[in-house]
């Protein structure tokens, strides 16, 4: 979540990830390095070295160009870059509701009654979605997909988050977005369009309708992230007025076998 990288804490908070440990059947830990964290690279590498997790997922600002070398020199870990995330944001203070009635789309705030429809959509949206897990050949691709389904389900049933769906004129769910409310405003955690409806302006409509909904809720800023190679989505963001904020490298550190 974006808050992990904008906080001003100097602590290196390495935490166990129970949900990922249970999913993959190994010990998984995570550590996020804030943008302004004063800890030197050598200290970050030391904490990684001392982690007892089978898999440590480390995210840090891409501006830390020397950290990769420190990670490569950890004797008890295999370290490799799994992806690069780019974060974009847009201020919503000037957003107005511009519903595009010509394509007959409807934004609906989803409830638990929509769970089956949202899960069915998420299953096809994330079936071949490139992500840092897929860069790790030791992780089961089926379990990776189930992780996205679980994330979608948990978000839908979280009263502190918002899930919206886009319905076409036949009430088919063709797009969705999961939004978390953070100190900085709101962040789109997950979103996507059904493959059969891509390249038809649906994603841009999803963004426009969602931004209008959030502006009506007095949310001032919306953030979103994706892998750097996801250029089609990034172009849609830029076209909609989003600006690049920062980028993060994701590393997987795996305990070496003795």
C-alpha positions as a Markdown table, in Angstrom:
| # | Residue | x | y | z |
|---|---|---|---|---|
| 1 | Unk | 0.0 | 0.0 | 0.0 |
| 2 | Unk | 1.2 | 3.5 | -0.8 |
| 3 | Unk | 1.2 | 4.5 | 2.9 |
| 4 | Unk | 4.1 | 2.0 | 3.5 |
| 5 | Unk | 6.4 | 4.1 | 1.2 |
| 6 | Unk | 5.3 | 7.6 | 2.2 |
| 7 | Unk | 5.7 | 7.2 | 6.0 |
| 8 | Unk | 8.6 | 9.0 | 7.7 |
| 9 | Unk | 9.6 | 6.2 | 10.0 |
| 10 | Unk | 13.3 | 5.1 | 10.0 |
| 11 | Unk | 12.5 | 1.6 | 11.3 |
| 12 | Unk | 13.1 | -1.4 | 9.1 |
| 13 | Unk | 9.9 | -3.2 | 9.7 |
| 14 | Unk | 10.2 | -6.8 | 8.6 |
| 15 | Unk | 7.0 | -8.6 | 9.1 |
| 16 | Unk | 5.8 | -12.2 | 8.6 |
| 17 | Unk | 3.1 | -12.5 | 6.0 |
| 18 | Unk | 0.7 | -15.2 | 7.3 |
| 19 | Unk | -1.7 | -15.0 | 4.4 |
| 20 | Unk | 1.1 | -15.7 | 1.9 |
| 21 | Unk | 2.8 | -18.3 | 4.1 |
| 22 | Unk | -0.5 | -20.2 | 4.3 |
| 23 | Unk | -1.1 | -19.9 | 0.6 |
| 24 | Unk | 2.3 | -21.2 | -0.6 |
| 25 | Unk | 3.1 | -23.5 | 2.3 |
| 26 | Unk | 6.4 | -21.8 | 3.1 |
| 27 | Unk | 7.5 | -19.0 | 5.5 |
| 28 | Unk | 7.0 | -15.7 | 3.7 |
| 29 | Unk | 8.1 | -12.3 | 5.1 |
| 30 | Unk | 7.8 | -8.8 | 3.7 |
| 31 | Unk | 9.7 | -5.5 | 4.1 |
| 32 | Unk | 8.9 | -2.1 | 2.6 |
| 33 | Unk | 11.5 | 0.6 | 2.5 |
| 34 | Unk | 9.9 | 4.1 | 2.6 |
| 35 | Unk | 11.1 | 6.7 | 0.1 |
| 36 | Unk | 12.7 | 8.9 | 2.8 |
| 37 | Unk | 14.0 | 6.1 | 5.0 |
| 38 | Unk | 17.5 | 7.1 | 6.2 |
| 39 | Unk | 18.7 | 3.6 | 6.8 |
| 40 | Unk | 21.8 | 2.8 | 4.7 |
| 41 | Unk | 21.8 | 0.0 | 2.1 |
| 42 | Unk | 24.1 | -2.1 | 4.1 |
| 43 | Unk | 21.7 | -2.0 | 7.1 |
| 44 | Unk | 18.8 | -3.1 | 4.9 |
| 45 | Unk | 20.9 | -6.0 | 3.6 |
| 46 | Unk | 21.8 | -7.0 | 7.1 |
| 47 | Unk | 18.2 | -7.2 | 8.1 |
| 48 | Unk | 17.5 | -9.3 | 5.0 |
| 49 | Unk | 20.4 | -11.6 | 5.8 |
| 50 | Unk | 19.1 | -12.2 | 9.3 |
| 51 | Unk | 15.5 | -13.1 | 8.2 |
| 52 | Unk | 14.7 | -16.7 | 8.7 |
| 53 | Unk | 11.9 | -16.7 | 6.1 |
| 54 | Unk | 12.0 | -19.1 | 3.2 |
| 55 | Unk | 11.0 | -16.1 | 1.0 |
| 56 | Unk | 11.5 | -12.5 | 1.8 |
| 57 | Unk | 9.6 | -10.0 | -0.5 |
| 58 | Unk | 11.5 | -6.7 | -0.4 |
| 59 | Unk | 10.2 | -3.4 | -2.0 |
| 60 | Unk | 12.3 | -0.3 | -2.1 |
| 61 | Unk | 12.6 | 2.9 | -4.0 |
| 62 | Unk | 14.2 | 2.4 | -7.4 |
| 63 | Unk | 16.4 | 5.4 | -6.6 |
| 64 | Unk | 18.4 | 3.1 | -4.3 |
| 65 | Unk | 20.6 | 1.9 | -7.2 |
| 66 | Unk | 23.4 | 0.5 | -5.0 |
| 67 | Unk | 21.1 | -1.7 | -2.9 |
| 68 | Unk | 21.0 | -4.4 | -5.6 |
| 69 | Unk | 24.7 | -5.0 | -5.1 |
| 70 | Unk | 24.3 | -5.3 | -1.4 |
| 71 | Unk | 21.5 | -7.8 | -1.8 |
| 72 | Unk | 23.6 | -9.9 | -4.3 |
| 73 | Unk | 26.4 | -10.2 | -1.8 |
| 74 | Unk | 24.2 | -11.7 | 1.0 |
| 75 | Unk | 25.8 | -15.2 | 1.4 |
| 76 | Unk | 22.8 | -17.1 | 2.7 |
| 77 | Unk | 20.2 | -15.7 | 0.2 |
| 78 | Unk | 19.5 | -15.9 | -3.5 |
| 79 | Unk | 18.3 | -12.4 | -4.5 |
| 80 | Unk | 16.7 | -11.4 | -7.8 |
| 81 | Unk | 14.5 | -8.5 | -9.0 |
| 82 | Unk | 11.0 | -9.7 | -9.5 |
| 83 | Unk | 9.4 | -6.6 | -10.9 |
| 84 | Unk | 9.3 | -2.8 | -10.9 |
| 85 | Unk | 6.2 | -0.9 | -9.8 |
| 86 | Unk | 5.3 | 2.6 | -10.9 |
| 87 | Unk | 3.0 | 4.7 | -8.8 |
| 88 | Unk | 0.8 | 7.4 | -10.4 |
| 89 | Unk | -1.7 | 9.8 | -8.8 |
| 90 | Unk | -4.3 | 12.4 | -9.7 |
| 91 | Unk | -5.9 | 15.2 | -7.7 |
| 92 | Unk | -9.7 | 14.9 | -7.8 |
| 93 | Unk | -10.6 | 18.4 | -6.7 |
| 94 | Unk | -11.7 | 19.4 | -10.2 |
| 95 | Unk | -13.4 | 16.1 | -11.2 |
| 96 | Unk | -17.0 | 16.3 | -12.3 |
| 97 | Unk | -19.4 | 13.5 | -13.1 |
| 98 | Unk | -19.2 | 12.9 | -16.8 |
| 99 | Unk | -21.2 | 9.8 | -17.4 |
| 100 | Unk | -20.8 | 8.5 | -21.0 |
| 101 | Unk | -24.3 | 7.5 | -21.8 |
| 102 | Unk | -23.4 | 6.7 | -25.4 |
| 103 | Unk | -21.8 | 3.4 | -24.3 |
| 104 | Unk | -24.5 | 2.6 | -21.8 |
| 105 | Unk | -22.2 | 1.8 | -18.8 |
| 106 | Unk | -23.3 | 1.9 | -15.2 |
| 107 | Unk | -21.1 | 2.1 | -12.2 |
| 108 | Unk | -22.4 | 0.1 | -9.2 |
| 109 | Unk | -21.0 | 0.0 | -5.7 |
| 110 | Unk | -20.7 | -3.7 | -5.1 |
| 111 | Unk | -21.9 | -5.6 | -2.0 |
| 112 | Unk | -21.6 | -9.1 | -0.7 |
| 113 | Unk | -24.5 | -10.1 | -3.0 |
| 114 | Unk | -22.1 | -9.4 | -6.0 |
| 115 | Unk | -19.4 | -11.7 | -4.7 |
| 116 | Unk | -19.8 | -14.5 | -7.2 |
| 117 | Unk | -19.9 | -12.1 | -10.1 |
| 118 | Unk | -16.8 | -10.2 | -8.9 |
| 119 | Unk | -14.9 | -13.4 | -8.3 |
| 120 | Unk | -15.8 | -14.7 | -11.8 |
| 121 | Unk | -14.5 | -11.5 | -13.3 |
| 122 | Unk | -11.3 | -11.4 | -11.2 |
| 123 | Unk | -10.5 | -15.0 | -12.2 |
| 124 | Unk | -10.3 | -14.1 | -15.9 |
| 125 | Unk | -8.7 | -10.7 | -15.4 |
| 126 | Unk | -5.8 | -12.1 | -13.3 |
| 127 | Unk | -5.4 | -15.5 | -15.0 |
| 128 | Unk | -2.4 | -14.4 | -17.0 |
| 129 | Unk | -1.6 | -11.2 | -15.2 |
| 130 | Unk | 2.2 | -10.6 | -15.0 |
| 131 | Unk | 3.3 | -10.0 | -11.4 |
| 132 | Unk | 6.3 | -10.5 | -9.1 |
| 133 | Unk | 5.1 | -13.9 | -8.0 |
| 134 | Unk | 5.3 | -15.2 | -11.5 |
| 135 | Unk | 9.0 | -14.2 | -11.7 |
| 136 | Unk | 9.6 | -16.9 | -9.0 |
| 137 | Unk | 9.6 | -20.4 | -10.5 |
| 138 | Unk | 9.2 | -22.0 | -7.1 |
| 139 | Unk | 5.7 | -20.6 | -6.7 |
| 140 | Unk | 2.7 | -22.4 | -8.1 |
| 141 | Unk | 0.9 | -20.3 | -10.7 |
| 142 | Unk | -2.5 | -21.7 | -9.6 |
| 143 | Unk | -1.9 | -20.5 | -6.1 |
| 144 | Unk | -0.8 | -17.1 | -7.4 |
| 145 | Unk | -4.2 | -16.7 | -9.1 |
| 146 | Unk | -6.0 | -17.9 | -6.0 |
| 147 | Unk | -4.1 | -15.2 | -4.1 |
| 148 | Unk | -5.7 | -12.5 | -6.3 |
| 149 | Unk | -9.1 | -14.1 | -5.9 |
| 150 | Unk | -8.6 | -14.0 | -2.1 |
| 151 | Unk | -7.5 | -10.4 | -2.3 |
| 152 | Unk | -10.6 | -9.5 | -4.3 |
| 153 | Unk | -12.9 | -11.3 | -1.9 |
| 154 | Unk | -11.4 | -9.9 | 1.2 |
| 155 | Unk | -11.6 | -6.4 | -0.2 |
| 156 | Unk | -15.2 | -6.8 | -1.2 |
| 157 | Unk | -16.1 | -7.8 | 2.3 |
| 158 | Unk | -14.0 | -5.1 | 4.0 |
| 159 | Unk | -16.2 | -2.3 | 5.3 |
| 160 | Unk | -13.3 | 0.1 | 5.1 |
| 161 | Unk | -12.7 | -0.5 | 1.4 |
| 162 | Unk | -14.8 | 0.2 | -1.7 |
| 163 | Unk | -15.4 | -2.2 | -4.6 |
| 164 | Unk | -17.1 | -0.9 | -7.7 |
| 165 | Unk | -18.2 | -2.8 | -10.8 |
| 166 | Unk | -19.1 | -1.6 | -14.3 |
| 167 | Unk | -22.2 | -3.1 | -15.9 |
| 168 | Unk | -23.1 | -3.0 | -19.5 |
| 169 | Unk | -26.6 | -2.6 | -20.9 |
| 170 | Unk | -27.3 | -6.3 | -20.2 |
| 171 | Unk | -26.2 | -6.0 | -16.6 |
| 172 | Unk | -23.1 | -8.0 | -17.3 |
| 173 | Unk | -20.1 | -7.2 | -15.0 |
| 174 | Unk | -17.4 | -6.2 | -17.4 |
| 175 | Unk | -14.9 | -4.3 | -15.1 |
| 176 | Unk | -14.2 | -3.7 | -11.5 |
| 177 | Unk | -12.0 | -1.8 | -9.1 |
| 178 | Unk | -11.1 | -2.3 | -5.4 |
| 179 | Unk | -10.2 | 0.9 | -3.6 |
| 180 | Unk | -8.6 | 1.4 | -0.2 |
| 181 | Unk | -8.9 | 4.6 | 1.7 |
| 182 | Unk | -5.6 | 5.9 | 3.0 |
| 183 | Unk | -4.3 | 9.0 | 4.7 |
| 184 | Unk | -3.2 | 10.4 | 1.4 |
| 185 | Unk | -6.7 | 9.9 | -0.1 |
| 186 | Unk | -7.6 | 6.7 | -1.9 |
| 187 | Unk | -5.6 | 4.0 | -3.7 |
| 188 | Unk | -6.8 | 1.5 | -6.4 |
| 189 | Unk | -5.5 | -1.8 | -5.2 |
| 190 | Unk | -6.9 | -4.0 | -7.9 |
| 191 | Unk | -8.8 | -3.2 | -11.1 |
| 192 | Unk | -9.4 | -4.8 | -14.5 |
| 193 | Unk | -11.6 | -5.3 | -17.5 |
| 194 | Unk | -12.9 | -8.6 | -18.8 |
| 195 | Unk | -10.7 | -9.7 | -21.8 |
| 196 | Unk | -13.8 | -9.8 | -24.1 |
| 197 | Unk | -14.4 | -6.1 | -23.5 |
| 198 | Unk | -10.9 | -4.7 | -23.7 |
| 199 | Unk | -9.8 | -2.1 | -26.3 |
| 200 | Unk | -13.4 | -0.6 | -26.3 |
| 201 | Unk | -12.8 | 2.4 | -23.9 |
| 202 | Unk | -14.2 | 0.5 | -20.9 |
| 203 | Unk | -11.1 | 1.0 | -18.8 |
| 204 | Unk | -11.0 | 4.7 | -19.4 |
| 205 | Unk | -14.8 | 4.8 | -18.5 |
| 206 | Unk | -14.1 | 2.9 | -15.3 |
| 207 | Unk | -11.5 | 5.4 | -14.3 |
| 208 | Unk | -13.7 | 8.4 | -15.1 |
| 209 | Unk | -16.7 | 7.0 | -13.3 |
| 210 | Unk | -14.7 | 5.9 | -10.3 |
| 211 | Unk | -13.0 | 9.3 | -10.0 |
| 212 | Unk | -16.4 | 11.1 | -10.1 |
| 213 | Unk | -17.7 | 8.7 | -7.4 |
| 214 | Unk | -14.7 | 9.4 | -5.1 |
| 215 | Unk | -14.8 | 13.1 | -5.7 |
| 216 | Unk | -18.4 | 13.1 | -4.6 |
| 217 | Unk | -17.2 | 11.4 | -1.4 |
| 218 | Unk | -14.8 | 14.3 | -0.9 |
| 219 | Unk | -11.7 | 12.3 | -1.7 |
| 220 | Unk | -9.0 | 14.7 | -2.9 |
| 221 | Unk | -6.4 | 12.4 | -4.4 |
| 222 | Unk | -6.4 | 9.0 | -6.1 |
| 223 | Unk | -3.3 | 6.8 | -6.4 |
| 224 | Unk | -2.6 | 3.6 | -8.5 |
| 225 | Unk | 0.3 | 1.4 | -9.4 |
| 226 | Unk | 1.3 | -1.3 | -11.9 |
| 227 | Unk | 4.3 | -3.1 | -13.3 |
| 228 | Unk | 6.4 | -0.9 | -15.4 |
| 229 | Unk | 5.9 | -3.1 | -18.5 |
| 230 | Unk | 2.1 | -2.6 | -18.4 |
| 231 | Unk | 2.4 | 0.3 | -20.9 |
| 232 | Unk | -1.2 | 0.1 | -22.2 |
| 233 | Unk | -2.6 | 0.8 | -18.8 |
| 234 | Unk | 0.0 | 3.5 | -18.1 |
| 235 | Unk | -1.0 | 5.3 | -21.3 |
| 236 | Unk | -4.6 | 5.2 | -20.2 |
| 237 | Unk | -3.7 | 6.8 | -16.9 |
| 238 | Unk | -1.7 | 9.5 | -18.5 |
| 239 | Unk | -4.5 | 10.2 | -20.9 |
| 240 | Unk | -6.8 | 10.5 | -17.9 |
| 241 | Unk | -4.5 | 13.0 | -16.2 |
| 242 | Unk | -2.5 | 10.9 | -13.8 |
| 243 | Unk | 1.1 | 11.8 | -13.2 |
| 244 | Unk | 4.1 | 9.6 | -12.2 |
| 245 | Unk | 5.0 | 9.9 | -8.5 |
| 246 | Unk | 7.8 | 7.3 | -7.9 |
| 247 | Unk | 8.9 | 3.7 | -8.8 |
| 248 | Unk | 9.7 | 0.7 | -6.6 |
| 249 | Unk | 11.8 | -2.4 | -7.2 |
| 250 | Unk | 10.5 | -5.7 | -5.9 |
| 251 | Unk | 13.1 | -8.3 | -4.9 |
| 252 | Unk | 12.6 | -11.9 | -3.9 |
| 253 | Unk | 15.2 | -13.2 | -1.4 |
| 254 | Unk | 15.2 | -17.0 | -1.1 |
| 255 | Unk | 17.1 | -18.9 | 1.6 |
| 256 | Unk | 20.0 | -20.8 | 0.0 |
| 257 | Unk | 20.0 | -24.6 | 0.5 |
| 258 | Unk | 23.0 | -25.7 | 2.6 |
